[in-house]
Amino acid sequence: MLLLFISRTSTKLLSILFVNYDLLTLSKLWRTMITTVNHSALVDSNQSNVDYQRLQELSHHSIKVSIIIVLGVMITLGNIAVLLVISSSVAGWSRNSRYFLLSLTVADSAFGLLVMPLNLWVSLLKDYTEGPDALCHVVAFCNATIYSTCMYTLATISLERYIAVFYPLQYSTLMTRKRTLLLIAFAWCFPLFLLSPITFPDGIIEVHFSTASLVCNPSYSTNIIYSMSLTCLIFFPCSIIMTYANLRVWCAAKRQRLKLRKYGCALRNRHNVAARVLVPVMVVYYTCWTPCMAAMIYNAVSGNTVPEWVEFVVVWLPTSNGFLNCIFYFWINRNFRRKFHFILQRLASALCPEIANTLGWSNSPASQFVSGVWENTSVHERSSSVSSTCTLLSLA
């Protein structure tokens, strides 16, 4: 009887244990299934969000392309007009300053003639489902090089302006033709060396084509050290040089203008040329370049991207600086406008004599005056020891 009781008791205990084990196993399996379903649902949700965002970006493709084309045409036409004028000497402009401004014009022209066509070409040819390729790396390298060259050129112009204002007697010694050309060569060659790793598909930083900005961009979060090094070697030094030089020149021009006011009433009505030139130059520079650099740093540190239209604006905003430079560095200068007017007169007289006669451009006094300026520009250029952009007290 005892053995029978023990046997029955053991059987019941074993059955209870097996039932509890089965329940525990089923519970674990159920939790695993729920976790798997939730994970797959989350993955599907994220994938659907990415697909929806990609479709939304592609739906805005035509609008973005139109904006880029209009901006490219404005930049190209503006800088072609500038090149027509400064390809030869301009009254009151030193040879060195004209070299720097020619370099700036070429860099700005590259926005419309190189950066925009290349990126639009990639946006039309590239399959968005594919990964980065060698072409995208080359385009990203061209983009970054032109952007960096433009910033370095703006910094060298500010440096030349600073030397011309504060060291006028030593200007010809400090800013020789050789040193001027070396500075220009540095502005163009150093970015090539600094940004060369971007050209290699298996290099130190990855590159992707952004459907938000329609640009081949480096993925800055894939190499934070290199990305932050670019900002420390390009944006921050150029910004410091431009801010310091232009602020010092503006303060000096303001002090001199206040001193000259006491010498006559005519001077009181003169425009504040320093504020009209230097302040817009700095405002435009920081407005165009700071958002782009901030988005770059944000992407490098966090690994996230900014919203679609924010990315489009901050990426293409620096290219608009290529058009605004035409206004603030050239068109507000009276000698530049005179020579451009004279070139228009010559072109109209050669191509459309009837229109030139109708407008009175054939033998007008203004034409003769500008012609005299044209013929004597070489004398002004040789005798000028300061940049035309530094003549802050002359009437514009």
C-alpha positions in Angstrom: 0.0 0.0 0.0 2.8 2.4 0.9 4.5 1.7 -2.4 1.3 2.2 -4.3 0.7 5.5 -2.5 4.2 6.7 -3.3 3.8 5.7 -6.9 0.6 7.6 -7.3 2.0 10.6 -5.5 5.1 10.7 -7.7 2.9 10.3 -10.8 0.8 13.3 -9.8 3.9 15.4 -8.9 5.5 14.6 -12.3 2.3 15.4 -14.1 2.0 18.8 -12.3 5.7 19.5 -13.1 5.3 18.7 -16.8 2.1 20.8 -17.0 3.9 23.8 -15.3 6.9 23.3 -17.6 4.6 23.3 -20.7 2.9 26.4 -19.5 6.2 28.1 -18.9 7.5 27.1 -22.3 4.3 28.3 -24.0 4.6 31.6 -22.1 8.1 32.1 -23.3 7.2 31.2 -26.8 4.3 33.6 -26.7 6.4 36.4 -25.4 9.0 35.7 -28.1 6.3 35.7 -30.8 4.9 39.0 -29.5 8.4 40.6 -29.4 9.1 39.4 -33.0 5.8 40.7 -34.2 6.4 44.1 -32.5 9.9 44.3 -33.9 8.8 43.5 -37.4 5.9 46.0 -37.1 8.4 48.6 -36.0 10.7 47.8 -38.9 7.8 47.9 -41.3 6.7 51.2 -39.8 10.2 52.8 -40.1 10.5 51.5 -43.6 7.1 52.9 -44.5 8.1 56.2 -43.0 11.3 56.3 -45.0 9.5 55.3 -48.2 6.9 58.0 -47.5 9.6 60.6 -46.9 11.4 59.6 -50.0 8.2 59.8 -52.1 7.5 63.2 -50.6 11.0 64.4 -51.5 10.7 63.1 -55.0 7.3 64.9 -55.5 9.1 68.2 -54.9 11.8 67.3 -57.4 10.6 69.6 -60.2 10.2 72.6 -57.9 13.7 72.2 -56.6 15.2 71.7 -60.0 13.4 74.9 -61.2 14.9 76.9 -58.2 18.4 75.6 -58.9 18.2 76.4 -62.6 17.0 80.0 -61.9 19.7 80.5 -59.3 22.3 79.1 -61.7 21.3 81.4 -64.5 21.4 84.5 -62.2 24.9 83.5 -60.9 26.2 82.8 -64.4 24.9 86.0 -66.0 26.0 88.2 -63.1 29.5 86.9 -63.1 29.9 86.9 -66.8 29.0 90.6 -66.7 31.6 91.1 -64.0 34.3 89.2 -66.0 33.6 91.5 -69.0 34.4 94.5 -66.9 37.3 93.4 -64.7 39.1 91.3 -67.4 40.9 94.6 -68.1 41.9 97.4 -65.7 39.3 99.5 -63.9 39.9 103.1 -62.9 40.9 103.3 -59.2 41.5 99.6 -58.8 44.9 98.3 -58.0 46.3 95.3 -60.0 46.4 93.1 -56.9 42.8 93.8 -55.9 41.7 93.0 -59.4 43.5 89.7 -59.3 41.7 88.8 -56.0 38.4 89.9 -57.4 39.0 87.9 -60.6 39.6 84.8 -58.5 36.4 85.4 -56.6 34.5 85.8 -59.8 35.8 82.6 -61.2 35.0 80.7 -58.0 31.4 82.2 -58.0 31.0 81.3 -61.7 31.9 77.7 -60.9 28.7 77.5 -58.8 26.6 78.1 -61.9 28.8 76.4 -64.5 30.1 73.4 -62.6 28.3 72.7 -59.2 24.7 73.0 -60.4 25.0 71.1 -63.7 26.9 68.3 -62.1 24.4 67.8 -59.3 21.4 68.1 -61.6 23.0 65.6 -63.9 23.4 63.1 -61.1 19.8 63.7 -59.8 18.5 62.8 -63.3 20.7 59.8 -63.9 21.1 58.2 -60.5 18.8 55.4 -59.2 17.9 56.4 -55.7 17.8 52.8 -54.5 21.4 52.3 -55.3 24.3 53.1 -52.9 27.0 55.7 -53.5 29.2 55.4 -56.6 32.4 56.9 -57.9 30.6 59.6 -59.8 28.9 60.8 -56.6 32.2 61.0 -54.8 33.7 63.1 -57.6 30.7 65.4 -57.6 30.8 65.8 -53.8 34.5 66.6 -54.1 33.8 69.3 -56.7 31.1 70.8 -54.5 33.2 71.0 -51.4 36.2 72.3 -53.3 34.3 75.2 -54.9 32.6 76.1 -51.6 36.0 76.1 -49.8 37.8 78.1 -52.5 35.1 80.7 -52.3 35.5 81.1 -48.6 39.3 81.3 -48.8 39.1 83.9 -51.6 36.7 86.0 -49.5 39.2 85.8 -46.6 42.1 86.9 -48.8 40.1 89.9 -50.2 39.5 91.0 -46.6 43.2 90.5 -45.7 44.2 92.6 -48.8 41.7 95.3 -47.8 43.0 95.4 -44.2 46.7 95.8 -45.4 45.7 98.5 -47.9 43.9 100.6 -45.2 46.3 100.2 -42.3 49.6 99.9 -44.1 49.2 102.0 -47.2 52.9 103.0 -47.4 54.1 99.4 -47.0 51.4 98.0 -49.3 53.6 97.6 -52.4 56.2 95.8 -50.2 53.8 93.6 -48.4 51.5 92.8 -51.3 53.8 92.1 -54.1 52.5 90.5 -57.3 54.2 87.2 -56.3 52.6 87.1 -52.9 49.2 88.0 -54.4 49.4 85.1 -56.8 50.6 82.8 -54.0 47.6 83.7 -51.9 45.3 83.0 -54.8 47.1 79.7 -55.5 46.7 78.8 -51.8 42.9 79.5 -52.0 42.5 77.2 -54.9 45.1 74.4 -54.2 44.8 73.9 -50.4 41.1 72.8 -50.7 42.1 70.2 -53.3 44.6 68.7 -50.9 42.3 69.0 -47.9 39.2 67.5 -49.6 40.9 64.8 -51.7 39.8 61.9 -49.4 36.2 62.5 -50.5 37.1 61.4 -54.0 37.8 57.8 -53.0 34.7 55.5 -52.7 36.3 53.4 -50.0 38.0 56.4 -48.3 37.8 57.8 -44.8 34.3 59.3 -45.3 31.2 58.0 -47.0 29.2 60.0 -49.6 25.5 59.8 -50.4 23.1 61.5 -52.8 20.5 63.5 -50.9 17.0 63.6 -52.5 16.2 66.4 -50.2 18.9 68.8 -51.5 19.6 67.1 -54.9 23.3 67.2 -54.0 26.0 64.5 -53.5 27.0 65.1 -49.9 29.5 63.6 -47.6 28.0 61.6 -44.7 29.7 63.7 -42.0 28.7 61.4 -39.2 30.7 58.5 -40.7 33.9 60.4 -39.7 33.4 63.0 -37.1 37.1 63.8 -36.6 37.6 64.6 -40.3 34.3 66.5 -40.6 35.1 68.7 -37.6 38.6 69.2 -38.9 37.1 70.6 -42.1 35.2 73.2 -40.2 38.2 74.1 -38.1 40.5 74.5 -41.2 38.0 76.2 -43.5 35.0 78.0 -42.0 36.3 79.2 -38.7 39.7 80.7 -39.9 38.0 82.4 -42.9 35.3 83.8 -40.6 37.8 85.1 -38.1 39.9 86.8 -40.7 36.9 88.4 -42.4 35.3 89.5 -39.2 38.5 91.0 -37.7 39.6 92.7 -40.9 36.3 94.2 -41.9 35.5 95.3 -38.4 38.8 97.1 -38.1 38.4 98.8 -41.5 34.8 99.8 -40.7 35.9 101.4 -37.4 38.8 103.2 -39.0 36.5 104.5 -41.8 34.0 105.6 -39.3 36.5 107.5 -37.2 37.9 109.2 -40.3 34.5 110.1 -41.6 33.6 111.8 -38.2 36.8 113.8 -38.4 36.2 115.0 -41.9 32.6 116.1 -41.1 33.9 119.3 -39.4 35.6 120.5 -42.6 32.5 121.4 -44.6 28.8 120.9 -44.9 29.1 118.9 -48.1 30.8 116.1 -46.2 27.8 115.8 -43.9 25.6 114.7 -46.7 27.9 112.0 -47.9 26.8 108.4 -47.7 28.3 106.1 -45.2 30.1 104.0 -47.7 31.9 101.9 -45.1 28.6 100.8 -43.6 27.0 100.3 -47.0 29.8 98.1 -48.2 31.3 96.2 -45.2 28.2 95.6 -43.2 26.2 93.9 -46.1 29.3 91.9 -47.0 29.5 90.4 -43.5 25.8 90.0 -43.1 25.5 88.2 -46.4 28.5 86.0 -45.6 27.2 84.8 -42.3 23.6 84.4 -43.6 24.7 82.2 -46.5 27.4 80.1 -44.8 26.5 79.7 -41.1 23.3 77.6 -41.6 25.2 75.2 -43.9 28.0 74.8 -41.4 25.6 74.4 -38.6 23.7 71.6 -40.5 27.1 70.0 -41.2 28.1 70.0 -37.6 24.7 68.7 -36.5 24.8 65.8 -38.9 28.4 64.9 -37.9 27.6 64.9 -34.1 24.1 63.5 -34.0 24.0 61.4 -37.2 20.6 62.8 -38.0 19.5 65.0 -41.0 17.5 68.2 -40.9 14.0 68.4 -42.5 13.8 68.2 -46.2 13.3 71.9 -47.1 15.7 73.1 -44.4 18.4 70.9 -45.9 17.6 72.1 -49.4 17.9 75.8 -48.3 21.0 75.5 -46.2 22.8 73.5 -48.9 22.0 75.8 -51.7 22.2 79.1 -49.7 26.0 79.4 -50.1 25.6 79.4 -53.9 23.4 82.5 -53.7 26.5 84.1 -52.2 28.0 83.8 -55.7 25.3 86.2 -57.0 25.3 88.5 -54.0 29.0 89.0 -54.3 28.4 90.5 -57.7 26.4 93.2 -56.0 28.4 94.0 -52.9 31.9 93.7 -54.4 31.2 95.2 -57.8 27.9 96.8 -58.7 27.9 99.3 -55.9 31.3 100.6 -57.1 30.8 103.7 -59.3 33.9 103.1 -61.5 32.7 99.5 -62.2 29.3 100.8 -63.2 30.8 103.4 -65.5 32.9 100.9 -67.3 30.0 98.4 -67.6 27.9 101.2 -69.0 30.7 101.9 -71.5 30.9 98.3 -72.5 27.2 98.2 -73.1 27.5 101.2 -75.3 30.2 99.6 -77.4 28.3 96.4 -77.7 25.1 98.2 -78.7 27.0 100.3 -81.2 28.6 97.3 -82.8 25.6 94.9 -82.8 22.6 97.2 -83.0 23.6 100.7 -84.2 19.9 101.7 -84.5 19.2 101.1 -80.9 22.4 102.9 -79.9 21.4 105.9 -81.9 17.9 105.8 -80.4 19.3 105.7 -76.9 21.8 108.5 -77.8 24.8 106.4 -77.0 26.8 107.2 -80.1 28.3 110.5 -79.3 26.9 111.4 -76.0 29.1 113.3 -73.4 28.7 110.4 -71.0 30.1 108.0 -73.6 33.1 110.3 -74.2 33.7 110.7 -70.5 33.6 106.9 -69.9 35.8 106.4 -72.9 38.3 108.7 -71.3 38.1 106.6 -68.1 38.6 103.5 -70.2 41.7 104.8 -71.9 43.3 106.0 -68.7 42.6 103.0 -66.5 46.1 101.6 -66.9 47.5 104.8 -65.3 45.1 104.6 -62.4 45.9 100.9 -62.0 49.6 101.4 -61.8 49.4 104.4 -59.4 46.8 102.8 -57.1 48.3 101.3 -54.0 45.0 100.5 -52.3 42.1 98.3 -53.3 39.1 99.9 -54.9 37.0 98.2 -52.3 38.9 100.0 -49.6 38.2 103.5 -50.9 35.5 103.8 -48.3 35.4 107.6 -48.2 34.8 108.2 -51.9 31.3 108.6 -53.3 29.9 105.4 -54.7 
